[in-house]
Amino acid sequence: YGTPRELPLHEGSPQNPESAYGITKLAGEFYTRMWHDSFGLDYTILRYANVYGPRQDPMGEAGVIAIFAHRMLVGEPVRIDWDGEQRKDYVYVGDIARANLLALERGQNEVFCLGTGQPTSVNELYERLSEIVGVRVPITRAPKRPGDVRLQYFDPAKAREVLGWQPETPLERGLEETVAYFRTVTQTMRP
């Protein structure tokens, strides 16, 4: 969506992606609709908030929760971009999996925003994960990344009404389950 003009974001919110990643996602939606218009291909578009949970790759650039959990467990510093007060909507992978299954049966030729509707800052994630892991690792500060936005979260009302979906996993429980997973695999993940 880019920097939102209104919050919470919903299916009809203006889209103005500010990163290559966001542009490719929007292009995919245009292609999907073109195939529908040209060939009658049915579709359901699911726009995810920031999905996190077990089995997420902690070695990449994205996925702050997985990256922080892994680095805390091995005692390495974490990097926080900007001032850490950027707030995003984090939704548990199990809830997203359930939404995908529901979308197979309902919501034909529709778009849905899937999130919790609750923004959480990167600094808050650091604090909560530190408590769960039981360690405070050093923080390395970095400048704002291009395309990062200050505040972004979804309104999942349409998904609730049409798909019968709503997020069921509170952030605290999702973080605990994510850390529990990384505790079992961290030793095998070291570079």
C-alpha positions in Angstrom: 0.0 0.0 0.0 2.9 2.4 0.6 2.4 5.2 3.1 -1.3 5.0 4.0 -3.6 8.0 3.5 -6.1 6.4 5.9 -6.0 3.8 8.6 -6.8 1.0 9.1 -6.1 -0.2 5.5 -8.9 -2.0 3.8 -9.5 -3.6 0.4 -10.5 -0.2 -1.1 -7.6 1.8 0.3 -5.5 3.6 -2.3 -2.4 1.7 -3.3 0.9 3.5 -3.8 3.7 1.0 -3.3 7.0 2.5 -2.4 9.2 -0.5 -2.8 10.0 -3.0 -5.6 8.4 -5.7 -3.5 5.2 -3.8 -3.2 5.1 -3.0 -6.9 5.5 -6.6 -7.9 2.7 -7.6 -5.5 0.4 -5.0 -7.1 1.4 -6.1 -10.6 0.5 -9.6 -9.7 -3.0 -8.4 -8.8 -3.3 -6.6 -12.1 -2.3 -9.8 -14.0 -4.7 -11.8 -12.0 -7.6 -9.5 -12.8 -6.5 -9.4 -16.5 -6.7 -13.2 -16.7 -10.1 -13.1 -15.1 -11.3 -10.5 -17.6 -9.7 -12.1 -20.6 -10.3 -15.8 -19.8 -12.8 -16.1 -17.0 -10.2 -17.3 -14.5 -11.7 -17.1 -11.0 -9.5 -15.8 -8.2 -9.3 -14.8 -4.6 -6.6 -12.2 -3.6 -5.4 -12.4 -0.1 -3.4 -9.4 1.1 -1.4 -10.5 4.2 -0.1 -8.2 6.9 3.3 -9.2 8.3 3.1 -13.0 8.7 5.3 -14.6 11.3 5.6 -17.9 13.1 7.5 -21.2 13.2 9.6 -22.3 10.2 10.1 -18.7 9.0 13.6 -18.2 7.6 15.6 -16.1 10.1 18.5 -15.6 7.8 16.9 -13.3 5.3 16.3 -9.6 5.2 12.6 -9.8 6.1 10.7 -11.3 9.0 11.7 -9.3 12.0 10.2 -11.7 14.5 12.1 -14.8 13.2 15.3 -12.8 12.9 15.1 -11.4 16.4 14.1 -14.7 18.0 17.0 -16.6 16.3 19.6 -13.9 17.0 18.5 -13.6 20.6 18.8 -17.4 21.1 22.3 -17.4 19.8 23.3 -14.2 21.7 23.9 -12.0 18.6 22.9 -8.4 18.3 19.8 -7.4 16.5 19.4 -4.5 14.0 16.6 -2.0 14.4 16.1 0.3 11.5 14.9 3.9 11.8 14.0 4.5 15.4 12.1 1.3 15.9 8.8 3.1 16.4 7.4 2.0 13.1 4.3 0.1 13.8 3.0 -2.8 11.7 0.3 -5.5 11.9 1.8 -8.9 12.7 -0.4 -11.9 12.1 0.4 -15.5 13.0 1.0 -18.0 10.3 -1.6 -20.5 11.6 -4.3 -17.9 11.3 -3.2 -17.1 7.7 -3.2 -20.8 6.8 -6.8 -21.0 8.1 -7.7 -18.0 6.0 -6.3 -19.7 2.9 -8.4 -22.8 3.5 -11.6 -20.7 4.0 -10.8 -18.8 0.8 -10.9 -22.0 -1.2 -14.6 -22.2 -0.5 -15.7 -18.6 -0.3 -14.8 -15.2 -1.6 -14.7 -15.9 -5.3 -13.3 -13.0 -7.3 -12.8 -10.9 -4.2 -9.9 -9.2 -2.4 -9.3 -9.6 1.4 -7.0 -7.9 3.9 -5.7 -10.4 6.4 -4.3 -8.9 9.6 -5.1 -8.4 13.3 -6.0 -4.7 13.1 -3.4 -4.1 15.9 -0.1 -2.3 15.2 3.0 -3.2 17.2 6.3 -1.3 17.0 9.7 -3.0 16.3 10.8 -1.8 19.7 7.9 -3.5 21.4 8.7 -6.7 19.5 12.3 -6.5 20.8 11.0 -6.0 24.4 8.5 -8.9 24.2 10.9 -11.3 22.6 13.6 -10.4 25.1 11.2 -11.4 27.9 10.2 -14.6 26.3 13.8 -15.7 25.4 15.1 -14.4 28.7 18.0 -12.4 27.3 18.6 -8.8 26.1 21.0 -8.7 23.2 22.7 -5.5 22.0 20.8 -3.4 19.5 22.6 -2.1 16.3 20.8 1.0 15.0 20.5 1.5 11.2 18.8 4.2 9.1 15.3 4.0 7.7 15.1 1.5 4.8 13.7 2.8 1.5 10.0 1.9 1.3 9.5 1.5 5.0 6.4 3.2 6.4 5.8 4.5 9.9 2.4 3.0 10.5 0.4 0.3 8.7 -2.3 -2.1 9.8 -5.3 -3.9 8.3 -9.0 -3.9 8.9 -10.0 -7.6 8.6 -13.8 -6.9 8.7 -14.4 -8.1 5.1 -12.6 -11.4 5.7 -14.7 -11.8 8.9 -18.0 -11.1 7.1 -17.3 -13.1 3.8 -14.8 -15.8 4.8 -15.8 -16.2 8.4 -12.2 -15.6 9.3 -10.6 -13.7 12.1 -7.2 -13.9 13.7 -7.3 -16.2 16.8 -3.7 -16.1 18.0 -2.8 -13.2 20.3 0.6 -11.8 19.6 2.1 -12.9 22.9 1.1 -16.6 22.3 2.3 -16.4 18.7 5.7 -15.0 19.8 6.0 -17.8 22.5 5.2 -20.5 19.9 7.7 -19.0 17.4 10.5 -18.8 20.1 9.7 -22.4 21.2 10.2 -23.5 17.6 13.5 -21.7 17.2 14.7 -23.1 20.5 14.5 -26.6 18.9 16.2 -25.7 15.6 18.6 -22.9 16.3 21.8 -24.9 16.7 21.3 -26.4 13.2 20.7 -23.0 11.7 24.1 -21.3 12.5 26.0 -20.3 9.3 
